[in-house]
Amino acid sequence: MPNIKSVVKDVRKSRERHVRNVAAKSKIKTHVKKARTAIEAGDAEAAQKAVSEAVSVIDKAAGKGIIHKKAAARRKSRLMRTPQKAGP
């Protein structure tokens, strides 16, 4: 543990940010998994809703700087392409 007061604060803030970032990334993964499951199930309406929610969560994370904006765009693009593969 550091002795300098400002460094102690930096460590504390870093840990807080880490916890927040891990939670946000986990939320992204959960929503993407739900969307992919809905797509594979074949229910178009449920899949559309799940994809919409996943895109929203990804955009919020990118807006807060948790993931890079281009990483968010890539994730959304891959998610949007999935229904075309699962189609007839």
C-alpha positions as semicolon CSV with decimal commas, in nm:
position;residue;x (nm);y (nm);z (nm)
1;M;0,000;0,000;0,000
2;P;0,139;0,342;-0,093
3;N;0,236;0,600;0,169
4;I;0,153;0,914;-0,029
5;K;-0,199;1,043;0,029
6;S;-0,274;1,127;-0,334
7;V;-0,153;0,785;-0,450
8;V;-0,374;0,616;-0,189
9;K;-0,668;0,807;-0,337
10;D;-0,562;0,710;-0,690
11;V;-0,553;0,343;-0,593
12;R;-0,897;0,369;-0,434
13;K;-1,046;0,539;-0,741
14;S;-0,878;0,290;-0,971
15;R;-1,037;0,001;-0,782
16;E;-1,378;0,169;-0,794
17;R;-1,348;0,225;-1,168
18;H;-1,231;-0,133;-1,219
19;V;-1,537;-0,272;-1,041
20;R;-1,767;-0,045;-1,243
21;N;-1,598;-0,138;-1,572
22;V;-1,610;-0,511;-1,502
23;A;-1,981;-0,486;-1,419
24;A;-2,053;-0,294;-1,739
25;K;-1,858;-0,540;-1,955
26;S;-2,041;-0,830;-1,792
27;K;-2,372;-0,659;-1,870
28;I;-2,269;-0,626;-2,234
29;K;-2,181;-0,995;-2,256
30;T;-2,509;-1,097;-2,090
31;H;-2,724;-0,892;-2,326
32;V;-2,533;-1,007;-2,635
33;K;-2,573;-1,369;-2,525
34;K;-2,948;-1,317;-2,472
35;A;-2,976;-1,161;-2,817
36;R;-2,790;-1,448;-2,983
37;T;-3,008;-1,701;-2,800
38;A;-3,324;-1,522;-2,914
39;I;-3,196;-1,513;-3,272
40;E;-3,118;-1,886;-3,269
41;A;-3,463;-1,960;-3,123
42;G;-3,614;-1,814;-3,440
43;D;-3,860;-1,572;-3,276
44;A;-3,814;-1,259;-3,486
45;E;-3,993;-1,021;-3,251
46;A;-3,806;-1,137;-2,941
47;A;-3,478;-1,133;-3,133
48;Q;-3,539;-0,777;-3,251
49;K;-3,613;-0,662;-2,896
50;A;-3,308;-0,842;-2,752
51;V;-3,077;-0,701;-3,019
52;S;-3,214;-0,353;-2,956
53;E;-3,146;-0,385;-2,582
54;A;-2,795;-0,520;-2,647
55;V;-2,716;-0,232;-2,882
56;S;-2,839;0,014;-2,619
57;V;-2,615;-0,139;-2,350
58;I;-2,316;-0,136;-2,586
59;D;-2,376;0,229;-2,677
60;K;-2,402;0,331;-2,311
61;A;-2,073;0,157;-2,231
62;A;-1,904;0,328;-2,526
63;G;-2,045;0,663;-2,420
64;K;-1,897;0,623;-2,073
65;G;-1,560;0,524;-2,218
66;I;-1,573;0,168;-2,082
67;I;-1,518;0,028;-2,430
68;H;-1,381;0,214;-2,732
69;K;-1,637;0,356;-2,975
70;K;-1,497;0,149;-3,262
71;A;-1,508;-0,167;-3,049
72;A;-1,873;-0,086;-2,980
73;A;-1,939;-0,040;-3,352
74;R;-1,771;-0,373;-3,427
75;R;-1,973;-0,556;-3,162
76;K;-2,299;-0,406;-3,287
77;S;-2,212;-0,487;-3,648
78;R;-2,141;-0,849;-3,566
79;L;-2,462;-0,874;-3,368
80;M;-2,665;-0,722;-3,651
81;R;-2,517;-0,965;-3,905
82;T;-2,614;-1,269;-3,697
83;P;-2,982;-1,286;-3,806
84;Q;-2,880;-1,306;-4,172
85;K;-2,671;-1,617;-4,101
86;A;-2,949;-1,782;-3,901
87;G;-3,209;-1,721;-4,173
88;P;-3,333;-1,978;-4,432
